[in-house]
Amino acid sequence: MGKAWICRAVTTAGGTVVLHRAPPDANTGPHRTASPVLAIVLRGRCVTSIGRQTLDAARGAAWIEPGDDLCRNVAGPQGAQLLSIALDGDLRAAGLDRLPALFTRPQLFRDMDLVSEARRAAAELRRADTFSEMALTGHALGLLATVGRTDARSRKKTAAPRWLTTVREQLRATFRDPMDLAALAATAGVSTAHLSRVFHSHEGVSIGGYVRTLRLEWAVEQLERGRTTLGRIATAAGFYDQSHLSREFRRRFGASPLDYRRRCAESPRPQEPTDRVVELRRSVEHDE
């Protein structure tokens, strides 16, 4: 991703962790990265061209950019917020020498655990205190481990049935409504037991867990906007009440919704990286 998108960046033992913010329809132009990159979409959409391959990543998706390949990133009509990790450190010293094999080709992932971990990493980047580098190292290693597990799981499982895409799309469209497993199974044309088993096998999470994560991600977006009361966010997201949201939020992100909102409010506006918030070390060379 181009330098113009960089909001904050910190170098860790797991690689350089970067928070990117792109305005609507922003285009990085063709560029090359010296190191492989893992990127996760926290908000909006980003279409990435890598060689002849195009990866369309909406909120909750992640992709891999192999090093030295010609890339181009284009933000969606509502812009994009991304978290990326550049594998530009000493991978062997960090115990990551097995990872390069996963970064040899462009790949698109959809793993809810990646998004949750990326949210926690983004919160640390906003905090940027004495212990941020230590905390971000843990988050970076966690994200890379999740990618490794997701890749290993995808190699073992059989091809996903066509109805699974329909089920995912319906869940994303209706996640704030009460979940009706029987109606979902009827849409797919399978039994509820078969639906639950196949969904968990391919997504790595139960249907209930998938919906809960979508609700939490939606709640995060509302908290970042800072206008709606916590009670209204909870009920609008599909939780029983404010305490239910707070309990699930703390379990997933390690902080209460109020703490997260306060952190976002206290976060400084995007600025050029300085001191511990360093600019991306990998070179980005735009083709002329």
TIVEXZA-605784 format. One record per residue (C-alpha): z, y, x; residue number from 1. Coordinates in nm, 2 decimals. Layout:
<nodes>
<node><c3>Z</c3><c2>Y</c2><c1>X</c1><num>NUM</num></node>
...
</nodes>
This chain:
<nodes>
<node><c3>0.00</c3><c2>0.00</c2><c1>0.00</c1><num>1</num></node>
<node><c3>-0.08</c3><c2>0.35</c2><c1>0.12</c1><num>2</num></node>
<node><c3>0.17</c3><c2>0.59</c2><c1>0.27</c1><num>3</num></node>
<node><c3>0.14</c3><c2>0.84</c2><c1>-0.01</c1><num>4</num></node>
<node><c3>0.31</c3><c2>0.59</c2><c1>-0.24</c1><num>5</num></node>
<node><c3>0.62</c3><c2>0.55</c2><c1>-0.02</c1><num>6</num></node>
<node><c3>0.94</c3><c2>0.68</c2><c1>-0.18</c1><num>7</num></node>
<node><c3>1.21</c3><c2>0.52</c2><c1>0.04</c1><num>8</num></node>
<node><c3>1.20</c3><c2>0.25</c2><c1>0.31</c1><num>9</num></node>
<node><c3>1.46</c3><c2>0.07</c2><c1>0.52</c1><num>10</num></node>
<node><c3>1.40</c3><c2>-0.17</c2><c1>0.80</c1><num>11</num></node>
<node><c3>1.60</c3><c2>-0.49</c2><c1>0.78</c1><num>12</num></node>
<node><c3>1.62</c3><c2>-0.83</c2><c1>0.95</c1><num>13</num></node>
<node><c3>1.41</c3><c2>-0.97</c2><c1>0.66</c1><num>14</num></node>
<node><c3>1.14</c3><c2>-0.71</c2><c1>0.70</c1><num>15</num></node>
<node><c3>1.08</c3><c2>-0.35</c2><c1>0.59</c1><num>16</num></node>
<node><c3>1.19</c3><c2>-0.30</c2><c1>0.23</c1><num>17</num></node>
<node><c3>1.01</c3><c2>-0.02</c2><c1>0.05</c1><num>18</num></node>
<node><c3>1.03</c3><c2>0.15</c2><c1>-0.29</c1><num>19</num></node>
<node><c3>0.70</c3><c2>0.29</c2><c1>-0.41</c1><num>20</num></node>
<node><c3>0.62</c3><c2>0.53</c2><c1>-0.69</c1><num>21</num></node>
<node><c3>0.26</c3><c2>0.59</c2><c1>-0.79</c1><num>22</num></node>
<node><c3>0.14</c3><c2>0.84</c2><c1>-1.05</c1><num>23</num></node>
<node><c3>-0.10</c3><c2>0.73</c2><c1>-1.33</c1><num>24</num></node>
<node><c3>-0.43</c3><c2>0.59</c2><c1>-1.20</c1><num>25</num></node>
<node><c3>-0.34</c3><c2>0.66</c2><c1>-0.84</c1><num>26</num></node>
<node><c3>-0.56</c3><c2>0.49</c2><c1>-0.59</c1><num>27</num></node>
<node><c3>-0.47</c3><c2>0.41</c2><c1>-0.23</c1><num>28</num></node>
<node><c3>-0.83</c3><c2>0.36</c2><c1>-0.12</c1><num>29</num></node>
<node><c3>-0.93</c3><c2>0.08</c2><c1>0.11</c1><num>30</num></node>
<node><c3>-0.68</c3><c2>0.01</c2><c1>0.39</c1><num>31</num></node>
<node><c3>-0.55</c3><c2>-0.27</c2><c1>0.61</c1><num>32</num></node>
<node><c3>-0.19</c3><c2>-0.37</c2><c1>0.67</c1><num>33</num></node>
<node><c3>-0.08</c3><c2>-0.51</c2><c1>1.01</c1><num>34</num></node>
<node><c3>0.18</c3><c2>-0.74</c2><c1>0.85</c1><num>35</num></node>
<node><c3>0.19</c3><c2>-0.96</c2><c1>0.53</c1><num>36</num></node>
<node><c3>0.34</c3><c2>-0.79</c2><c1>0.23</c1><num>37</num></node>
<node><c3>0.53</c3><c2>-0.92</c2><c1>-0.08</c1><num>38</num></node>
<node><c3>0.52</c3><c2>-0.66</c2><c1>-0.37</c1><num>39</num></node>
<node><c3>0.70</c3><c2>-0.68</c2><c1>-0.70</c1><num>40</num></node>
<node><c3>0.62</c3><c2>-0.45</c2><c1>-1.00</c1><num>41</num></node>
<node><c3>0.93</c3><c2>-0.30</c2><c1>-1.15</c1><num>42</num></node>
<node><c3>0.76</c3><c2>-0.07</c2><c1>-1.39</c1><num>43</num></node>
<node><c3>0.40</c3><c2>0.00</c2><c1>-1.50</c1><num>44</num></node>
<node><c3>0.10</c3><c2>-0.19</c2><c1>-1.37</c1><num>45</num></node>
<node><c3>-0.09</c3><c2>-0.23</c2><c1>-1.04</c1><num>46</num></node>
<node><c3>-0.43</c3><c2>-0.38</c2><c1>-0.98</c1><num>47</num></node>
<node><c3>-0.48</c3><c2>-0.49</c2><c1>-0.62</c1><num>48</num></node>
<node><c3>-0.81</c3><c2>-0.59</c2><c1>-0.46</c1><num>49</num></node>
<node><c3>-0.78</c3><c2>-0.81</c2><c1>-0.15</c1><num>50</num></node>
<node><c3>-1.12</c3><c2>-0.91</c2><c1>-0.01</c1><num>51</num></node>
<node><c3>-1.31</c3><c2>-1.04</c2><c1>-0.30</c1><num>52</num></node>
<node><c3>-1.00</c3><c2>-1.13</c2><c1>-0.51</c1><num>53</num></node>
<node><c3>-0.84</c3><c2>-0.90</c2><c1>-0.77</c1><num>54</num></node>
<node><c3>-0.48</c3><c2>-0.94</c2><c1>-0.88</c1><num>55</num></node>
<node><c3>-0.37</c3><c2>-0.77</c2><c1>-1.20</c1><num>56</num></node>
<node><c3>0.01</c3><c2>-0.74</c2><c1>-1.18</c1><num>57</num></node>
<node><c3>0.21</c3><c2>-0.60</c2><c1>-1.48</c1><num>58</num></node>
<node><c3>0.58</c3><c2>-0.54</c2><c1>-1.49</c1><num>59</num></node>
<node><c3>0.76</c3><c2>-0.85</c2><c1>-1.38</c1><num>60</num></node>
<node><c3>0.48</c3><c2>-0.98</c2><c1>-1.16</c1><num>61</num></node>
<node><c3>0.46</c3><c2>-1.01</c2><c1>-0.78</c1><num>62</num></node>
<node><c3>0.18</c3><c2>-1.06</c2><c1>-0.53</c1><num>63</num></node>
<node><c3>0.12</c3><c2>-1.13</c2><c1>-0.17</c1><num>64</num></node>
<node><c3>-0.11</c3><c2>-0.93</c2><c1>0.06</c1><num>65</num></node>
<node><c3>-0.19</c3><c2>-1.13</c2><c1>0.38</c1><num>66</num></node>
<node><c3>-0.19</c3><c2>-0.92</c2><c1>0.69</c1><num>67</num></node>
<node><c3>-0.52</c3><c2>-0.77</c2><c1>0.83</c1><num>68</num></node>
<node><c3>-0.71</c3><c2>-0.81</c2><c1>0.50</c1><num>69</num></node>
<node><c3>-0.88</c3><c2>-0.51</c2><c1>0.35</c1><num>70</num></node>
<node><c3>-0.68</c3><c2>-0.41</c2><c1>0.04</c1><num>71</num></node>
<node><c3>-0.69</c3><c2>-0.15</c2><c1>-0.23</c1><num>72</num></node>
<node><c3>-0.41</c3><c2>-0.07</c2><c1>-0.49</c1><num>73</num></node>
<node><c3>-0.47</c3><c2>0.11</c2><c1>-0.81</c1><num>74</num></node>
<node><c3>-0.18</c3><c2>0.21</c2><c1>-1.04</c1><num>75</num></node>
<node><c3>-0.21</c3><c2>0.17</c2><c1>-1.42</c1><num>76</num></node>
<node><c3>-0.25</c3><c2>0.44</c2><c1>-1.68</c1><num>77</num></node>
<node><c3>0.13</c3><c2>0.49</c2><c1>-1.69</c1><num>78</num></node>
<node><c3>0.18</c3><c2>0.48</c2><c1>-1.31</c1><num>79</num></node>
<node><c3>0.37</c3><c2>0.21</c2><c1>-1.13</c1><num>80</num></node>
<node><c3>0.70</c3><c2>0.16</c2><c1>-0.95</c1><num>81</num></node>
<node><c3>0.70</c3><c2>-0.12</c2><c1>-0.69</c1><num>82</num></node>
<node><c3>0.93</c3><c2>-0.28</c2><c1>-0.44</c1><num>83</num></node>
<node><c3>0.77</c3><c2>-0.44</c2><c1>-0.13</c1><num>84</num></node>
<node><c3>0.87</c3><c2>-0.62</c2><c1>0.18</c1><num>85</num></node>
<node><c3>0.66</c3><c2>-0.61</c2><c1>0.49</c1><num>86</num></node>
<node><c3>0.71</c3><c2>-0.91</c2><c1>0.72</c1><num>87</num></node>
<node><c3>0.70</c3><c2>-0.70</c2><c1>1.03</c1><num>88</num></node>
<node><c3>1.02</c3><c2>-0.81</c2><c1>1.20</c1><num>89</num></node>
<node><c3>1.12</c3><c2>-1.10</c2><c1>1.43</c1><num>90</num></node>
<node><c3>1.08</c3><c2>-1.38</c2><c1>1.17</c1><num>91</num></node>
<node><c3>1.21</c3><c2>-1.66</c2><c1>1.40</c1><num>92</num></node>
<node><c3>1.53</c3><c2>-1.46</c2><c1>1.48</c1><num>93</num></node>
<node><c3>1.58</c3><c2>-1.41</c2><c1>1.11</c1><num>94</num></node>
<node><c3>1.52</c3><c2>-1.78</c2><c1>1.03</c1><num>95</num></node>
<node><c3>1.20</c3><c2>-1.70</c2><c1>0.85</c1><num>96</num></node>
<node><c3>0.95</c3><c2>-1.88</c2><c1>1.08</c1><num>97</num></node>
<node><c3>0.84</c3><c2>-2.10</c2><c1>0.79</c1><num>98</num></node>
<node><c3>0.73</c3><c2>-1.81</c2><c1>0.57</c1><num>99</num></node>
<node><c3>0.40</c3><c2>-1.71</c2><c1>0.74</c1><num>100</num></node>
<node><c3>0.23</c3><c2>-2.02</c2><c1>0.59</c1><num>101</num></node>
<node><c3>0.30</c3><c2>-1.88</c2><c1>0.24</c1><num>102</num></node>
<node><c3>0.13</c3><c2>-1.55</c2><c1>0.33</c1><num>103</num></node>
<node><c3>-0.21</c3><c2>-1.67</c2><c1>0.44</c1><num>104</num></node>
<node><c3>-0.39</c3><c2>-1.60</c2><c1>0.11</c1><num>105</num></node>
<node><c3>-0.35</c3><c2>-1.36</c2><c1>-0.18</c1><num>106</num></node>
<node><c3>-0.12</c3><c2>-1.50</c2><c1>-0.45</c1><num>107</num></node>
<node><c3>0.01</c3><c2>-1.38</c2><c1>-0.78</c1><num>108</num></node>
<node><c3>0.36</c3><c2>-1.48</c2><c1>-0.90</c1><num>109</num></node>
<node><c3>0.55</c3><c2>-1.45</c2><c1>-1.22</c1><num>110</num></node>
<node><c3>0.92</c3><c2>-1.53</c2><c1>-1.16</c1><num>111</num></node>
<node><c3>1.20</c3><c2>-1.36</c2><c1>-1.34</c1><num>112</num></node>
<node><c3>1.44</c3><c2>-1.41</c2><c1>-1.05</c1><num>113</num></node>
<node><c3>1.21</c3><c2>-1.21</c2><c1>-0.83</c1><num>114</num></node>
<node><c3>1.24</c3><c2>-0.91</c2><c1>-1.06</c1><num>115</num></node>
<node><c3>1.61</c3><c2>-0.93</c2><c1>-1.09</c1><num>116</num></node>
<node><c3>1.66</c3><c2>-0.94</c2><c1>-0.72</c1><num>117</num></node>
<node><c3>1.41</c3><c2>-0.66</c2><c1>-0.67</c1><num>118</num></node>
<node><c3>1.60</c3><c2>-0.44</c2><c1>-0.91</c1><num>119</num></node>
<node><c3>1.92</c3><c2>-0.49</c2><c1>-0.71</c1><num>120</num></node>
<node><c3>1.73</c3><c2>-0.41</c2><c1>-0.39</c1><num>121</num></node>
<node><c3>1.59</c3><c2>-0.09</c2><c1>-0.55</c1><num>122</num></node>
<node><c3>1.94</c3><c2>0.02</c2><c1>-0.65</c1><num>123</num></node>
<node><c3>2.05</c3><c2>-0.02</c2><c1>-0.28</c1><num>124</num></node>
<node><c3>1.75</c3><c2>0.19</c2><c1>-0.16</c1><num>125</num></node>
<node><c3>1.86</c3><c2>0.46</c2><c1>-0.40</c1><num>126</num></node>
<node><c3>2.22</c3><c2>0.44</c2><c1>-0.27</c1><num>127</num></node>
<node><c3>2.12</c3><c2>0.46</c2><c1>0.10</c1><num>128</num></node>
<node><c3>2.48</c3><c2>0.46</c2><c1>0.24</c1><num>129</num></node>
<node><c3>2.62</c3><c2>0.31</c2><c1>0.56</c1><num>130</num></node>
<node><c3>2.61</c3><c2>-0.05</c2><c1>0.43</c1><num>131</num></node>
<node><c3>2.26</c3><c2>-0.03</c2><c1>0.26</c1><num>132</num></node>
<node><c3>2.08</c3><c2>-0.20</c2><c1>0.55</c1><num>133</num></node>
<node><c3>2.32</c3><c2>-0.49</c2><c1>0.54</c1><num>134</num></node>
<node><c3>2.29</c3><c2>-0.53</c2><c1>0.17</c1><num>135</num></node>
<node><c3>1.91</c3><c2>-0.49</c2><c1>0.18</c1><num>136</num></node>
<node><c3>1.88</c3><c2>-0.76</c2><c1>0.44</c1><num>137</num></node>
<node><c3>2.05</c3><c2>-1.00</c2><c1>0.19</c1><num>138</num></node>
<node><c3>1.82</c3><c2>-0.89</c2><c1>-0.09</c1><num>139</num></node>
<node><c3>1.51</c3><c2>-0.92</c2><c1>0.12</c1><num>140</num></node>
<node><c3>1.61</c3><c2>-1.27</c2><c1>0.23</c1><num>141</num></node>
<node><c3>1.68</c3><c2>-1.36</c2><c1>-0.13</c1><num>142</num></node>
<node><c3>1.34</c3><c2>-1.24</c2><c1>-0.24</c1><num>143</num></node>
<node><c3>1.16</c3><c2>-1.43</c2><c1>0.03</c1><num>144</num></node>
<node><c3>1.36</c3><c2>-1.75</c2><c1>-0.05</c1><num>145</num></node>
<node><c3>1.26</c3><c2>-1.72</c2><c1>-0.42</c1><num>146</num></node>
<node><c3>0.89</c3><c2>-1.68</c2><c1>-0.32</c1><num>147</num></node>
<node><c3>0.92</c3><c2>-2.00</c2><c1>-0.11</c1><num>148</num></node>
<node><c3>1.08</c3><c2>-2.19</c2><c1>-0.40</c1><num>149</num></node>
<node><c3>0.83</c3><c2>-2.06</c2><c1>-0.65</c1><num>150</num></node>
<node><c3>0.55</c3><c2>-2.17</c2><c1>-0.43</c1><num>151</num></node>
<node><c3>0.70</c3><c2>-2.52</c2><c1>-0.37</c1><num>152</num></node>
<node><c3>0.76</c3><c2>-2.56</c2><c1>-0.74</c1><num>153</num></node>
<node><c3>0.40</c3><c2>-2.46</c2><c1>-0.83</c1><num>154</num></node>
<node><c3>0.27</c3><c2>-2.73</c2><c1>-0.59</c1><num>155</num></node>
<node><c3>0.46</c3><c2>-3.00</c2><c1>-0.77</c1><num>156</num></node>
<node><c3>0.39</c3><c2>-2.92</c2><c1>-1.13</c1><num>157</num></node>
<node><c3>0.08</c3><c2>-3.01</c2><c1>-1.33</c1><num>158</num></node>
<node><c3>-0.15</c3><c2>-2.75</c2><c1>-1.47</c1><num>159</num></node>
<node><c3>0.00</c3><c2>-2.53</c2><c1>-1.75</c1><num>160</num></node>
<node><c3>-0.12</c3><c2>-2.60</c2><c1>-2.10</c1><num>161</num></node>
<node><c3>-0.33</c3><c2>-2.32</c2><c1>-2.26</c1><num>162</num></node>
<node><c3>-0.07</c3><c2>-2.26</c2><c1>-2.53</c1><num>163</num></node>
<node><c3>0.19</c3><c2>-2.16</c2><c1>-2.27</c1><num>164</num></node>
<node><c3>0.00</c3><c2>-1.83</c2><c1>-2.21</c1><num>165</num></node>
<node><c3>0.01</c3><c2>-1.76</c2><c1>-2.58</c1><num>166</num></node>
<node><c3>0.38</c3><c2>-1.83</c2><c1>-2.59</c1><num>167</num></node>
<node><c3>0.45</c3><c2>-1.60</c2><c1>-2.29</c1><num>168</num></node>
<node><c3>0.24</c3><c2>-1.32</c2><c1>-2.45</c1><num>169</num></node>
<node><c3>0.43</c3><c2>-1.36</c2><c1>-2.78</c1><num>170</num></node>
<node><c3>0.77</c3><c2>-1.35</c2><c1>-2.61</c1><num>171</num></node>
<node><c3>0.67</c3><c2>-1.03</c2><c1>-2.43</c1><num>172</num></node>
<node><c3>0.55</c3><c2>-0.87</c2><c1>-2.75</c1><num>173</num></node>
<node><c3>0.86</c3><c2>-0.96</c2><c1>-2.96</c1><num>174</num></node>
<node><c3>1.14</c3><c2>-1.01</c2><c1>-2.71</c1><num>175</num></node>
<node><c3>1.35</c3><c2>-0.74</c2><c1>-2.89</c1><num>176</num></node>
<node><c3>1.34</c3><c2>-0.93</c2><c1>-3.22</c1><num>177</num></node>
<node><c3>1.56</c3><c2>-1.23</c2><c1>-3.30</c1><num>178</num></node>
<node><c3>1.41</c3><c2>-1.53</c2><c1>-3.14</c1><num>179</num></node>
<node><c3>1.27</c3><c2>-1.80</c2><c1>-3.37</c1><num>180</num></node>
<node><c3>1.21</c3><c2>-2.11</c2><c1>-3.16</c1><num>181</num></node>
<node><c3>1.06</c3><c2>-2.31</c2><c1>-3.45</c1><num>182</num></node>
<node><c3>0.81</c3><c2>-2.04</c2><c1>-3.52</c1><num>183</num></node>
<node><c3>0.72</c3><c2>-2.02</c2><c1>-3.15</c1><num>184</num></node>
<node><c3>0.67</c3><c2>-2.40</c2><c1>-3.14</c1><num>185</num></node>
<node><c3>0.45</c3><c2>-2.38</c2><c1>-3.45</c1><num>186</num></node>
<node><c3>0.23</c3><c2>-2.11</c2><c1>-3.28</c1><num>187</num></node>
<node><c3>0.19</c3><c2>-2.34</c2><c1>-2.98</c1><num>188</num></node>
<node><c3>0.13</c3><c2>-2.65</c2><c1>-3.21</c1><num>189</num></node>
<node><c3>0.41</c3><c2>-2.86</c2><c1>-3.04</c1><num>190</num></node>
<node><c3>0.76</c3><c2>-2.96</c2><c1>-3.11</c1><num>191</num></node>
<node><c3>1.06</c3><c2>-2.74</c2><c1>-3.02</c1><num>192</num></node>
<node><c3>1.18</c3><c2>-3.00</c2><c1>-2.77</c1><num>193</num></node>
<node><c3>0.84</c3><c2>-3.02</c2><c1>-2.60</c1><num>194</num></node>
<node><c3>0.80</c3><c2>-2.64</c2><c1>-2.60</c1><num>195</num></node>
<node><c3>1.14</c3><c2>-2.60</c2><c1>-2.43</c1><num>196</num></node>
<node><c3>1.08</c3><c2>-2.87</c2><c1>-2.17</c1><num>197</num></node>
<node><c3>0.73</c3><c2>-2.75</c2><c1>-2.07</c1><num>198</num></node>
<node><c3>0.83</c3><c2>-2.38</c2><c1>-2.06</c1><num>199</num></node>
<node><c3>1.13</c3><c2>-2.45</c2><c1>-1.83</c1><num>200</num></node>
<node><c3>0.91</c3><c2>-2.67</c2><c1>-1.61</c1><num>201</num></node>
<node><c3>0.65</c3><c2>-2.40</c2><c1>-1.55</c1><num>202</num></node>
<node><c3>0.86</c3><c2>-2.08</c2><c1>-1.57</c1><num>203</num></node>
<node><c3>1.17</c3><c2>-2.21</c2><c1>-1.39</c1><num>204</num></node>
<node><c3>1.39</c3><c2>-2.07</c2><c1>-1.67</c1><num>205</num></node>
<node><c3>1.47</c3><c2>-2.15</c2><c1>-2.03</c1><num>206</num></node>
<node><c3>1.31</c3><c2>-1.96</c2><c1>-2.32</c1><num>207</num></node>
<node><c3>1.64</c3><c2>-1.80</c2><c1>-2.39</c1><num>208</num></node>
<node><c3>1.68</c3><c2>-1.69</c2><c1>-2.03</c1><num>209</num></node>
<node><c3>1.33</c3><c2>-1.56</c2><c1>-2.02</c1><num>210</num></node>
<node><c3>1.39</c3><c2>-1.34</c2><c1>-2.33</c1><num>211</num></node>
<node><c3>1.73</c3><c2>-1.22</c2><c1>-2.20</c1><num>212</num></node>
<node><c3>1.56</c3><c2>-1.11</c2><c1>-1.88</c1><num>213</num></node>
<node><c3>1.29</c3><c2>-0.92</c2><c1>-2.07</c1><num>214</num></node>
<node><c3>1.56</c3><c2>-0.75</c2><c1>-2.27</c1><num>215</num></node>
<node><c3>1.76</c3><c2>-0.65</c2><c1>-1.96</c1><num>216</num></node>
<node><c3>1.45</c3><c2>-0.51</c2><c1>-1.79</c1><num>217</num></node>
<node><c3>1.37</c3><c2>-0.30</c2><c1>-2.10</c1><num>218</num></node>
<node><c3>1.73</c3><c2>-0.18</c2><c1>-2.10</c1><num>219</num></node>
<node><c3>1.70</c3><c2>-0.08</c2><c1>-1.74</c1><num>220</num></node>
<node><c3>1.40</c3><c2>0.14</c2><c1>-1.82</c1><num>221</num></node>
<node><c3>1.59</c3><c2>0.31</c2><c1>-2.10</c1><num>222</num></node>
<node><c3>1.89</c3><c2>0.37</c2><c1>-1.87</c1><num>223</num></node>
<node><c3>1.67</c3><c2>0.52</c2><c1>-1.60</c1><num>224</num></node>
<node><c3>1.53</c3><c2>0.77</c2><c1>-1.86</c1><num>225</num></node>
<node><c3>1.90</c3><c2>0.87</c2><c1>-1.93</c1><num>226</num></node>
<node><c3>1.87</c3><c2>0.99</c2><c1>-2.28</c1><num>227</num></node>
<node><c3>1.97</c3><c2>0.72</c2><c1>-2.53</c1><num>228</num></node>
<node><c3>2.33</c3><c2>0.61</c2><c1>-2.58</c1><num>229</num></node>
<node><c3>2.43</c3><c2>0.27</c2><c1>-2.45</c1><num>230</num></node>
<node><c3>2.51</c3><c2>0.13</c2><c1>-2.80</c1><num>231</num></node>
<node><c3>2.16</c3><c2>0.22</c2><c1>-2.92</c1><num>232</num></node>
<node><c3>2.00</c3><c2>0.07</c2><c1>-2.62</c1><num>233</num></node>
<node><c3>2.19</c3><c2>-0.25</c2><c1>-2.67</c1><num>234</num></node>
<node><c3>2.09</c3><c2>-0.30</c2><c1>-3.03</c1><num>235</num></node>
<node><c3>1.73</c3><c2>-0.19</c2><c1>-2.98</c1><num>236</num></node>
<node><c3>1.70</c3><c2>-0.43</c2><c1>-2.69</c1><num>237</num></node>
<node><c3>1.81</c3><c2>-0.72</c2><c1>-2.91</c1><num>238</num></node>
<node><c3>2.17</c3><c2>-0.77</c2><c1>-2.79</c1><num>239</num></node>
<node><c3>2.45</c3><c2>-0.80</c2><c1>-3.04</c1><num>240</num></node>
<node><c3>2.63</c3><c2>-0.49</c2><c1>-2.93</c1><num>241</num></node>
<node><c3>2.72</c3><c2>-0.27</c2><c1>-2.63</c1><num>242</num></node>
<node><c3>2.97</c3><c2>-0.52</c2><c1>-2.49</c1><num>243</num></node>
<node><c3>2.71</c3><c2>-0.80</c2><c1>-2.50</c1><num>244</num></node>
<node><c3>2.46</c3><c2>-0.59</c2><c1>-2.31</c1><num>245</num></node>
<node><c3>2.73</c3><c2>-0.48</c2><c1>-2.06</c1><num>246</num></node>
<node><c3>2.83</c3><c2>-0.84</c2><c1>-2.00</c1><num>247</num></node>
<node><c3>2.48</c3><c2>-0.97</c2><c1>-1.94</c1><num>248</num></node>
<node><c3>2.38</c3><c2>-0.66</c2><c1>-1.74</c1><num>249</num></node>
<node><c3>2.68</c3><c2>-0.71</c2><c1>-1.50</c1><num>250</num></node>
<node><c3>2.61</c3><c2>-1.08</c2><c1>-1.46</c1><num>251</num></node>
<node><c3>2.25</c3><c2>-1.02</c2><c1>-1.37</c1><num>252</num></node>
<node><c3>2.26</c3><c2>-0.69</c2><c1>-1.17</c1><num>253</num></node>
<node><c3>2.62</c3><c2>-0.69</c2><c1>-1.04</c1><num>254</num></node>
<node><c3>2.70</c3><c2>-0.35</c2><c1>-1.20</c1><num>255</num></node>
<node><c3>2.77</c3><c2>-0.21</c2><c1>-1.54</c1><num>256</num></node>
<node><c3>2.50</c3><c2>-0.03</c2><c1>-1.73</c1><num>257</num></node>
<node><c3>2.70</c3><c2>0.29</c2><c1>-1.70</c1><num>258</num></node>
<node><c3>2.73</c3><c2>0.25</c2><c1>-1.32</c1><num>259</num></node>
<node><c3>2.36</c3><c2>0.19</c2><c1>-1.30</c1><num>260</num></node>
<node><c3>2.28</c3><c2>0.50</c2><c1>-1.51</c1><num>261</num></node>
<node><c3>2.52</c3><c2>0.71</c2><c1>-1.30</c1><num>262</num></node>
<node><c3>2.35</c3><c2>0.58</c2><c1>-0.98</c1><num>263</num></node>
<node><c3>2.01</c3><c2>0.68</c2><c1>-1.11</c1><num>264</num></node>
<node><c3>2.13</c3><c2>1.02</c2><c1>-1.21</c1><num>265</num></node>
<node><c3>2.28</c3><c2>1.08</c2><c1>-0.86</c1><num>266</num></node>
<node><c3>1.97</c3><c2>0.95</c2><c1>-0.68</c1><num>267</num></node>
<node><c3>1.78</c3><c2>1.22</c2><c1>-0.50</c1><num>268</num></node>
<node><c3>1.42</c3><c2>1.29</c2><c1>-0.58</c1><num>269</num></node>
<node><c3>1.16</c3><c2>1.12</c2><c1>-0.37</c1><num>270</num></node>
<node><c3>1.12</c3><c2>1.26</c2><c1>-0.03</c1><num>271</num></node>
<node><c3>0.97</c3><c2>1.19</c2><c1>0.31</c1><num>272</num></node>
<node><c3>1.17</c3><c2>0.90</c2><c1>0.48</c1><num>273</num></node>
<node><c3>1.41</c3><c2>1.03</c2><c1>0.74</c1><num>274</num></node>
<node><c3>1.69</c3><c2>0.88</c2><c1>0.96</c1><num>275</num></node>
<node><c3>1.79</c3><c2>0.54</c2><c1>0.81</c1><num>276</num></node>
<node><c3>1.54</c3><c2>0.59</c2><c1>0.54</c1><num>277</num></node>
<node><c3>1.25</c3><c2>0.53</c2><c1>0.77</c1><num>278</num></node>
<node><c3>0.88</c3><c2>0.53</c2><c1>0.72</c1><num>279</num></node>
<node><c3>0.70</c3><c2>0.20</c2><c1>0.70</c1><num>280</num></node>
<node><c3>0.66</c3><c2>0.07</c2><c1>1.06</c1><num>281</num></node>
<node><c3>0.34</c3><c2>-0.13</c2><c1>0.99</c1><num>282</num></node>
<node><c3>0.02</c3><c2>0.07</c2><c1>1.06</c1><num>283</num></node>
<node><c3>-0.20</c3><c2>0.16</c2><c1>0.77</c1><num>284</num></node>
<node><c3>-0.55</c3><c2>0.24</c2><c1>0.87</c1><num>285</num></node>
<node><c3>-0.78</c3><c2>0.38</c2><c1>0.61</c1><num>286</num></node>
<node><c3>-1.15</c3><c2>0.29</c2><c1>0.64</c1><num>287</num></node>
<node><c3>-1.37</c3><c2>0.59</c2><c1>0.66</c1><num>288</num></node>
</nodes>
